Amino acid sequence: MHGGSLEDAVDRVISLCGSAQHKDNHLVSATSAHGLVFARRHAAFRRVLKGFFLNLPDGKPIAWAGRRLKGAAAMRQCRGSDFFMAVIDRSADRPIKHFYCGGKTGVAAKLRDVCADRYGNRNCVGVFFPPFREMSDQELQALAGEINRSDADIVWVGLSTPKQEVFATRLARFTRVHVLATIGAAFDFHVGNVKEAPGIFRRFGLEWFYRLCTEPRRLYRRYTEVVPLFILYNLIDLVRAGAGKTDDLTDTGERCGV
């Protein structure tokens, strides 16, 4: 898990895109508690996250656990929507090209307009709406061809976990970009389709509770399972650490994902 601040993560991505080095398809994910719990329960997804260049602590409880239980004193919450906004804002006057991939029909195109109007960033070179089903390798190659021809530097993927991380990992086999970043509901937040939690909920780590209240039918099962398991897994990690045992999923270094 990324052990620094949002600004640190933004600096790293901007630096990658501004370098003359080969485009190496660095994978970045804004990783929620849902993603961490899913990774603990599914080895295949655990391996996917461990292959990411950066996994950002999307939820404040993750950052709290990192600082207080895992020894990552500098870890701060890096919300996917904030990370996207900061990179778009910082790169508005730079030759960094963006490709938006995700959301419902028309959302990515609307996001392109929002970024141009709100942040003055007109460097979007393409949009794509993935089908709800799993795409074949041939379809991913065709999409990658479009992305490569656009000369994009960053591909933003706005789907849900674990679909978006798996999608980005598969797409990265065929693309030539600096970064593929998965940012969850950020597309919908920025175009106004989904209302973000008020500041007081975010300040106290209750954004999940606000979203549960606003979308109970869709999120009830997820959060009633994720919240207690997230607490349980962190307690287990704390006990293991006290016994001198380590688990690379709890590593708070720059590279480790979960």
N, C-alpha and C positions, 0 to 999 in steps of 0.2 A: 504494500500500500504506500502511496506517495506520502512521505513524511514531512512535507513542507506546507507552504501556503498556496492559495490560489494564484497569487502573483508569481510565485516560483514556477508553477506549472505553465502559466501563460508565457513567461519568459523562455522556457525551454522549447515550447512549440514554435514561438515566433523565431527563435534562434535556428531551429531545425529548418524552417521554411526559408530563412534568409541566407542559409549557407549554400555554397556551391557544390556541396557533396551530392553523391548519387541519391536519388529518391529511393528510400529504403522501406517505405510502407510501415512506419511506426504506428502501432496500435495503442490508442488511448481510450480508456473507459471511465466515465463517471459512475462509480460502482456504489450501489445502494445496499442497505442491509438485506434487502430481498436477494440481491445478487450474491452476497457473501453467504447467506444461509443456503441458497440453492447450490452454491459451489461446495459447501460442506457435505451436502447430501447427494451430489452427483459428481462422480470422479471425472467424467468426460468434460463437464463444464469447468470444473476446477482446473483441469489442464489448459482449457481455453484461456481462462483469466491469467494463469501463470505465464502464458506466452505474450501478454501485453507489455508494452514498453512502460506505460504508466497506468496505474489504476488510482483514480482520484476518490477520496472519501466524500461521496455525494451527500451523505446524511450527517447531521451534527452528532448523533450518538456514536457513529463510527469514529469521528475525530476525538470525542470524549474518551472512548475506550482506548484509542491509540495513545493519547497523552497520559491517561491515568493508570492504565493497565499494561500497556505495551512499551512504555518508556520513550515514546516519540514526542518529546516536549514541544517540537515545532509544528506538529501536525495541526492543520486547520481544515475546516470543512471546505470542500470545493464542489459546490453545486453545479450540475451539468449546465443548467441554464445560465448561471453566472459565468462559468468558464467560456461558454459559447459567446456570450455578450462581450466579455472582456477581449477575447481574441478578435472578434469582428471589429470592435472599436479600435483596438491597437493596430490592426492591419489595414484600416481604411485608406491610409495614405501610403501604403506599401504595395509592391507588385506581388502580393500573395493572393492566389486564386482559390475560390471556394466552390465546392460542389455539394448541393443539398440533396440528401437521399433519405426519404422516409415520410411519415405522416400520411394522413388520408389524402384522397385525391384533391389536388389544388393547394394543399398546405405548403409544400416546398416552394411553389411559385409565389405564394403570398408572402412567405418568409423572405424571399429574395427582395420583394418590394419593401418590406418592413426594414430590412437591413440597409437598403438604399436611402429610405426616407428618414429613418430614426438615427442611424449611425453614419450616414454618408459613405457607406461601403457599397460600391457598385461593382465589386470584383467577383460576383457570382458568375460562373461559366457553365452552369448546368444544374438541372433538377431531375429527380427521378422518384417515382412512387412505386415501391416494390409491391408485388402481389402478396396477398395474405398467405398463400401457400409457399412452400420451400422452392426456391429457384434452382434450376438445374445448373450444372457446370457450364453448359453451352450458353445459357441465358446470362450467367455471371460474366462469362468471357465477353459477350456482346456489350454488357453494361460497362465492363472495364475498358473495352475498346473506346467507347464514347468518352469515358472519363480521361483516358490517356490522350485522346485527340484534343480534349479541351485544355490540356496542360495544367490541370488542377494541382494545387499544392496540398489542400486539405479536403478530404471527403467527410462531411458531417452526416452521421447516421442517427436518425431519430425514430427508433422503434421501441420495443419493450424488451426487458431482460427475461430470458436469456437469448431471445431471438436476435437482438441487435449485435451482440458480441460474436455469436456464431456466424451471422451474416457478414460482419466486417472481417472476420478471420478468413472466411472462404473467399471473399472478394479480394483480399490482399494478395492472394496467390497470383492474381492476374493484373493488378494495377501497378502504375508507376507514379506514386505520389509520396509526399513527405509524411503525411499523417492521415490516418483514418480514425475519427473520434466518434464514439457512441455516447449520446447525451440524452437518451430517454425521451421524456415528455417536453423537452426544451422547445421543440418546434411549436407545439400547441400552446405553450406558455407565451411565447413571443408573438404569435399571431392573434392571441386573445381567445383561442378556442377553449382553453382551460385556465381558470383563475388560480393564480399562485396564492399560497398561504400568506396571510398577513404577517408582518414583521414579528409580532409578539410570539406567534406560533413557531416561526423559524428560530427565534432567539432562544427558546427553551427546548429545542429539539423535538417539537411536536408537529412538524409539517406532515408527517405520516397520518396523524390523528385528524388534522384538518381535511386531508384528501379522503380519508375514510368517511368522514361526515358528509362530504360533498358528493362522493361516488360510492355509497355503501354497497350497492348490489355488485359492482364490479370488483371492489377491493376488500370486501369483508373477509373472505376466506384467506386472501393473501396476508393481510396484516394480523389477523388473529392467530396465524401460524408463525409468521416471521418474527414478530416482536418477542414472544417468549423464547423462541429458539435462539434469537440473537443474544439475548441475555444469558441463556444457558451456555451457549458456546463460548462466550467471553469468560464466564465463571470457570468453565472447564480449562480454558487456556491459562487462566490465572493460577489454578491449582497445579497445572502441568509446569508452569514457569517456576512456581515455588519448589517443585520437586526436581528442578534442574533439567526438565525435558523441554524440548523446543519443537515447534511445528512450523514449517516454512510458510504455511498459510497465514501465520500471525506476524510474519516479518514486516517491519515498518520501513524497510529500506526503500530506495528509489525504484528498484527494479521489481521486487516481488509484488504480485498482484493482490493477494487476498489475506 
